[in-house]
Amino acid sequence: MATQELTGGVLDAAAAPAPSVAHLLSAPLSQLLSETGARLVDSSIRDREFLGAVTQRRRDGQINIVLPAGRSRRERDTMARYLLGKLLGADITDLPGATTTMQAVA
């Protein structure tokens, strides 16, 4: 995998090449978070239909993956990888069903 360029310790998603889907799915989540400067944030949203969100701050590039607290480790891991891949432009398949993915830059 190509080394991704970091700006101030935080990944510039617009400038860095998208990670491969194979890397997103096989690397330990802690490694992916370290490589991208992303962090997991627990959400207080309790709606069962809320699966998570990802934001990247415009001013410093910080990536926050917001996941509902209390969900299984597997669900949190899967959603973190999916949301990070979508933000970084990986060629990752959309989730099935009525799931909507939106991207916001704060």
MDTraj code that builds the backbone (N, CA, C; nanometers):
import mdtraj as md
import numpy as np

residues = "MET ALA THR GLN GLU LEU THR GLY GLY VAL LEU ASP ALA ALA ALA ALA PRO ALA PRO SER VAL ALA HIS LEU LEU SER ALA PRO LEU SER GLN LEU LEU SER GLU THR GLY ALA ARG LEU VAL ASP SER SER ILE ARG ASP ARG GLU PHE LEU GLY ALA VAL THR GLN ARG ARG ARG ASP GLY GLN ILE ASN ILE VAL LEU PRO ALA GLY ARG SER ARG ARG GLU ARG ASP THR MET ALA ARG TYR LEU LEU GLY LYS LEU LEU GLY ALA ASP ILE THR ASP LEU PRO GLY ALA THR THR THR MET GLN ALA VAL ALA".split()
xyz = np.array([
    [0.0838, -0.1185, 0.0000],
    [0.0000, 0.0000, 0.0000],
    [0.0873, 0.1235, 0.0000],
    [0.0477, 0.2242, -0.0735],
    [0.1223, 0.3490, -0.0786],
    [0.1082, 0.4227, 0.0541],
    [0.2121, 0.4916, 0.0925],
    [0.2075, 0.5717, 0.2140],
    [0.1166, 0.6907, 0.1893],
    [0.0309, 0.7196, 0.2859],
    [-0.0601, 0.8321, 0.2719],
    [0.0009, 0.9549, 0.3369],
    [-0.0104, 1.0677, 0.2707],
    [0.0474, 1.1909, 0.3209],
    [-0.0404, 1.2476, 0.4308],
    [0.0233, 1.2842, 0.5420],
    [-0.0485, 1.3433, 0.6535],
    [-0.0167, 1.4913, 0.6609],
    [-0.1139, 1.5708, 0.6978],
    [-0.0946, 1.7134, 0.7177],
    [-0.1208, 1.7422, 0.8644],
    [-0.0194, 1.7815, 0.9368],
    [-0.0374, 1.8098, 1.0794],
    [-0.0854, 1.6883, 1.1555],
    [-0.0427, 1.5680, 1.1140],
    [-0.0830, 1.4464, 1.1822],
    [-0.2223, 1.3993, 1.1457],
    [-0.2873, 1.4684, 1.0543],
    [-0.4234, 1.4325, 1.0150],
    [-0.4267, 1.4138, 0.8644],
    [-0.4933, 1.3090, 0.8189],
    [-0.5008, 1.2772, 0.6771],
    [-0.5759, 1.3847, 0.6001],
    [-0.5197, 1.4265, 0.4883],
    [-0.5897, 1.5153, 0.3961],
    [-0.6590, 1.4244, 0.2950],
    [-0.7869, 1.3946, 0.3184],
    [-0.8590, 1.2968, 0.2368],
    [-0.8654, 1.3376, 0.0903],
    [-0.8653, 1.4665, 0.0620],
    [-0.8738, 1.5112, -0.0761],
    [-0.7425, 1.4890, -0.1511],
    [-0.6287, 1.4923, -0.0800],
    [-0.4981, 1.4826, -0.1457],
    [-0.4429, 1.3398, -0.1462],
    [-0.4828, 1.2592, -0.0516],
    [-0.4270, 1.1244, -0.0379],
    [-0.5000, 1.0270, -0.1292],
    [-0.4280, 0.9273, -0.1798],
    [-0.4966, 0.8253, -0.2595],
    [-0.5904, 0.7439, -0.1701],
    [-0.7003, 0.7006, -0.2265],
    [-0.7963, 0.6201, -0.1496],
    [-0.7331, 0.4864, -0.1148],
    [-0.7582, 0.4374, 0.0061],
    [-0.7061, 0.3051, 0.0417],
    [-0.7790, 0.1978, -0.0383],
    [-0.7130, 0.0874, -0.0593],
    [-0.7792, -0.0220, -0.1298],
    [-0.8848, -0.0840, -0.0383],
    [-0.9851, -0.1430, -0.0998],
    [-1.0888, -0.2114, -0.0224],
    [-1.0266, -0.3268, 0.0556],
    [-0.9309, -0.3961, -0.0051],
    [-0.8639, -0.5070, 0.0635],
    [-0.7970, -0.4580, 0.1912],
    [-0.7312, -0.3418, 0.1843],
    [-0.6654, -0.2874, 0.3034],
    [-0.7687, -0.2450, 0.4071],
    [-0.8769, -0.1810, 0.3624],
    [-0.9827, -0.1395, 0.4556],
    [-1.0414, -0.2579, 0.5313],
    [-1.0530, -0.3705, 0.4625],
    [-1.1183, -0.4867, 0.5236],
    [-1.0230, -0.5774, 0.6010],
    [-0.8930, -0.5684, 0.5732],
    [-0.8015, -0.6630, 0.6373],
    [-0.7130, -0.6021, 0.7454],
    [-0.6840, -0.4748, 0.7373],
    [-0.5973, -0.4126, 0.8378],
    [-0.6715, -0.4025, 0.9706],
    [-0.6002, -0.4149, 1.0808],
    [-0.6656, -0.3924, 1.2099],
    [-0.7243, -0.2508, 1.2144],
    [-0.8409, -0.2368, 1.2748],
    [-0.9062, -0.1062, 1.2797],
    [-0.8156, -0.0025, 1.3453],
    [-0.7439, -0.0409, 1.4489],
    [-0.6533, 0.0540, 1.5155],
    [-0.5477, 0.1057, 1.4178],
    [-0.5022, 0.0214, 1.3267],
    [-0.4041, 0.0628, 1.2263],
    [-0.4665, 0.1626, 1.1288],
    [-0.5881, 0.1348, 1.0833],
    [-0.6565, 0.2265, 0.9911],
    [-0.6765, 0.3637, 1.0557],
    [-0.7159, 0.3628, 1.1817],
    [-0.7370, 0.4886, 1.2523],
    [-0.6050, 0.5648, 1.2650],
    [-0.4988, 0.4948, 1.2949],
    [-0.3676, 0.5568, 1.3067],
    [-0.3197, 0.6131, 1.1728],
    [-0.3363, 0.5364, 1.0670],
    [-0.2929, 0.5796, 0.9334],
    [-0.3652, 0.7052, 0.8857],
    [-0.4894, 0.7195, 0.9252],
    [-0.5718, 0.8298, 0.8757],
    [-0.5884, 0.9428, 0.9769],
    [-0.5438, 0.9215, 1.0987],
    [-0.5637, 1.0224, 1.2019],
    [-0.7081, 1.0312, 1.2467],
    [-0.7883, 0.9305, 1.2111],
    [-0.9302, 0.9306, 1.2471],
    [-0.9478, 0.8869, 1.3915],
    [-1.0586, 0.9268, 1.4479],
    [-1.0904, 0.8817, 1.5836],
    [-1.2363, 0.8409, 1.5909],
    [-1.2625, 0.7435, 1.6773],
    [-1.3991, 0.6972, 1.7009],
    [-1.4610, 0.7818, 1.8110],
    [-1.5850, 0.8227, 1.7893],
    [-1.6570, 0.9047, 1.8849],
    [-1.7909, 0.8368, 1.9117],
    [-1.8248, 0.8173, 2.0387],
    [-1.9541, 0.7598, 2.0734],
    [-2.0635, 0.8638, 2.0570],
    [-2.1746, 0.8222, 1.9971],
    [-2.2900, 0.9094, 1.9782],
    [-2.3953, 0.8762, 2.0835],
    [-2.4680, 0.9772, 2.1230],
    [-2.5790, 0.9556, 2.2167],
    [-2.7090, 0.9242, 2.1427],
    [-2.7067, 0.9230, 2.0109],
    [-2.8262, 0.8917, 1.9315],
    [-2.8635, 0.7461, 1.9557],
    [-2.9862, 0.7211, 1.9962],
    [-3.0310, 0.5850, 2.0292],
    [-3.1238, 0.5256, 1.9241],
    [-3.1505, 0.5966, 1.8175],
    [-3.2363, 0.5483, 1.7099],
    [-3.1713, 0.4260, 1.6454],
    [-3.2408, 0.3128, 1.6405],
    [-3.1865, 0.1884, 1.5844],
    [-3.1484, 0.2040, 1.4373],
    [-3.2098, 0.2974, 1.3685],
    [-3.1794, 0.3170, 1.2270],
    [-3.0533, 0.3996, 1.2044],
    [-3.0024, 0.4650, 1.3081],
    [-2.8785, 0.5415, 1.2960],
    [-2.7611, 0.4453, 1.3093],
    [-2.6848, 0.4325, 1.2013],
    [-2.5720, 0.3394, 1.2003],
    [-2.4384, 0.4086, 1.2233],
    [-2.4342, 0.5386, 1.2032],
    [-2.3110, 0.6114, 1.2242],
    [-2.2964, 0.7261, 1.1263],
    [-2.1918, 0.8037, 1.1463],
    [-2.1633, 0.9184, 1.0602],
    [-2.0126, 0.9401, 1.0596],
    [-1.9660, 1.0051, 0.9543],
    [-1.8248, 1.0426, 0.9485],
    [-1.8170, 1.1884, 0.9063],
    [-1.7326, 1.2625, 0.9737],
    [-1.7112, 1.4028, 0.9397],
    [-1.5622, 1.4299, 0.9294],
    [-1.5300, 1.5286, 0.8495],
    [-1.3925, 1.5753, 0.8422],
    [-1.3968, 1.7272, 0.8520],
    [-1.3282, 1.7793, 0.9526],
    [-1.3268, 1.9242, 0.9720],
    [-1.2462, 1.9913, 0.8621],
    [-1.3030, 2.0938, 0.8061],
    [-1.2384, 2.1665, 0.6972],
    [-1.1108, 2.2365, 0.7446],
    [-1.1157, 2.2904, 0.8659],
    [-1.0021, 2.3729, 0.9098],
    [-0.8774, 2.2922, 0.9390],
    [-0.8894, 2.1722, 0.9946],
    [-0.7684, 2.0956, 1.0283],
    [-0.7677, 1.9529, 0.9749],
    [-0.8747, 1.9112, 0.9075],
    [-0.8787, 1.7789, 0.8467],
    [-0.9101, 1.6645, 0.9404],
    [-0.9360, 1.6930, 1.0682],
    [-0.9639, 1.5863, 1.1656],
    [-1.0850, 1.5046, 1.1206],
    [-1.0687, 1.3723, 1.1175],
    [-1.1760, 1.2802, 1.0814],
    [-1.2351, 1.2216, 1.2087],
    [-1.3659, 1.2344, 1.2257],
    [-1.4383, 1.1761, 1.3374],
    [-1.5387, 1.0754, 1.2841],
    [-1.5290, 0.9532, 1.3321],
    [-1.6252, 0.8494, 1.2975],
    [-1.7170, 0.8353, 1.4184],
    [-1.8411, 0.8775, 1.4015],
    [-1.9377, 0.8817, 1.5107],
    [-2.0242, 0.7568, 1.5027],
    [-2.0191, 0.6761, 1.6093],
    [-2.0926, 0.5497, 1.6115],
    [-2.1796, 0.5420, 1.7352],
    [-2.2970, 0.4797, 1.7231],
    [-2.3843, 0.4656, 1.8393],
    [-2.3175, 0.3808, 1.9483],
    [-2.3227, 0.4296, 2.0705],
    [-2.2710, 0.3533, 2.1836],
    [-2.3633, 0.2341, 2.2078],
    [-2.3089, 0.1290, 2.2607],
    [-2.3905, 0.0134, 2.2974],
    [-2.4142, -0.0867, 2.1859],
    [-2.3630, -0.0627, 2.0676],
    [-2.3771, -0.1596, 1.9585],
    [-2.2658, -0.2637, 1.9707],
    [-2.2825, -0.3727, 1.9000],
    [-2.1826, -0.4805, 1.9078],
    [-2.0491, -0.4351, 1.8507],
    [-1.9436, -0.4992, 1.8943],
    [-1.8099, -0.4674, 1.8446],
    [-1.8018, -0.4887, 1.6937],
    [-1.8651, -0.5955, 1.6462],
    [-1.8635, -0.6252, 1.5026],
    [-1.9331, -0.5152, 1.4222],
    [-2.0500, -0.4698, 1.4699],
    [-2.1220, -0.3637, 1.3988],
    [-2.0397, -0.2350, 1.3974],
    [-1.9808, -0.1994, 1.5106],
    [-1.9005, -0.0777, 1.5173],
    [-1.7790, -0.0871, 1.4255],
    [-1.7135, -0.2022, 1.4237],
    [-1.5964, -0.2232, 1.3386],
    [-1.6350, -0.2114, 1.1913],
    [-1.7435, -0.2781, 1.1539],
    [-1.7890, -0.2760, 1.0143],
    [-1.8253, -0.1352, 0.9700],
    [-1.9012, -0.0646, 1.0522],
    [-1.9438, 0.0703, 1.0154],
    [-1.8260, 0.1674, 1.0111],
    [-1.7313, 0.1538, 1.1018],
    [-1.6142, 0.2419, 1.1015],
    [-1.5364, 0.2246, 0.9711],
    [-1.5143, 0.1004, 0.9295],
    [-1.4413, 0.0731, 0.8057],
    [-1.5183, 0.1266, 0.6840],
    [-1.6485, 0.1025, 0.6826],
    [-1.7319, 0.1481, 0.5717],
    [-1.7310, 0.3005, 0.5608],
    [-1.7573, 0.3678, 0.6715],
    [-1.7640, 0.5139, 0.6689],
    [-1.6293, 0.5765, 0.6341],
    [-1.5221, 0.5213, 0.6877],
    [-1.3890, 0.5720, 0.6550],
    [-1.3603, 0.5530, 0.5063],
    [-1.3935, 0.4358, 0.4537],
    [-1.3736, 0.4096, 0.3113],
    [-1.4524, 0.5045, 0.2236],
    [-1.5782, 0.5307, 0.2591],
    [-1.6605, 0.6239, 0.1810],
    [-1.5998, 0.7640, 0.1834],
    [-1.5571, 0.8099, 0.2997],
    [-1.4990, 0.9430, 0.3102],
    [-1.3722, 0.9556, 0.2260],
    [-1.2903, 0.8512, 0.2269],
    [-1.1611, 0.8565, 0.1588],
    [-1.1695, 0.8203, 0.0112],
    [-1.2903, 0.7894, -0.0370],
    [-1.3090, 0.7646, -0.1794],
    [-1.2711, 0.6251, -0.2248],
    [-1.2684, 0.5303, -0.1327],
    [-1.2396, 0.3916, -0.1707],
    [-1.3552, 0.3374, -0.2533],
    [-1.3251, 0.2440, -0.3397],
    [-1.4265, 0.1829, -0.4258],
    [-1.5015, 0.0762, -0.3469],
    [-1.5717, 0.1203, -0.2443],
    [-1.6417, 0.0295, -0.1534],
    [-1.7894, 0.0254, -0.1908],
    [-1.8457, -0.0921, -0.1907],
    [-1.9857, -0.1115, -0.2283],
    [-2.0770, -0.0465, -0.1252],
    [-2.1839, 0.0183, -0.1731],
    [-2.2811, 0.0772, -0.0820],
    [-2.3490, -0.0316, -0.0009],
    [-2.3936, 0.0058, 0.1180],
    [-2.4671, -0.0879, 0.2016],
    [-2.6003, -0.1216, 0.1359],
    [-2.6488, -0.2427, 0.1577],
    [-2.7765, -0.2817, 0.0959],
    [-2.8963, -0.2172, 0.1650],
    [-3.0094, -0.2249, 0.1001],
    [-3.1343, -0.1786, 0.1605],
    [-3.1528, -0.0298, 0.1480],
    [-3.2243, 0.0251, 0.2427],
    [-3.2613, 0.1653, 0.2378],
    [-3.1588, 0.2556, 0.3050],
    [-3.0370, 0.2093, 0.3208],
    [-2.9328, 0.2888, 0.3853],
    [-2.8917, 0.4032, 0.2938],
    [-2.8843, 0.5228, 0.3517],
    [-2.8414, 0.6410, 0.2775],
    [-2.7077, 0.6874, 0.3332],
    [-2.6124, 0.7116, 0.2445],
    [-2.4827, 0.7630, 0.2863],
    [-2.4706, 0.9054, 0.2366],
    [-2.4438, 0.9963, 0.3305],
    [-2.4233, 1.1368, 0.2950],
    [-2.2877, 1.1783, 0.3483],
    [-2.2235, 1.2693, 0.2770],
    [-2.0935, 1.3187, 0.3187],
    [-2.1062, 1.4638, 0.3550],
    [-2.0542, 1.5007, 0.4723],
    [-2.0570, 1.6397, 0.5156],
    [-1.9173, 1.6816, 0.5582],
    [-1.8814, 1.8021, 0.5255],
    [-1.7529, 1.8578, 0.5685],
    [-1.7850, 1.9711, 0.6623],
    [-1.7332, 1.9604, 0.7834],
    [-1.7619, 2.0623, 0.8855],
    [-1.6561, 2.1690, 0.8873],
])
top = md.Topology()
chain = top.add_chain()
for i, resn in enumerate(residues, 1):
    res = top.add_residue(resn, chain, resSeq=i)
    for name in ("N", "CA", "C"):
        top.add_atom(name, md.element.get_by_symbol(name[0]), res)
traj = md.Trajectory(xyz[None], top)
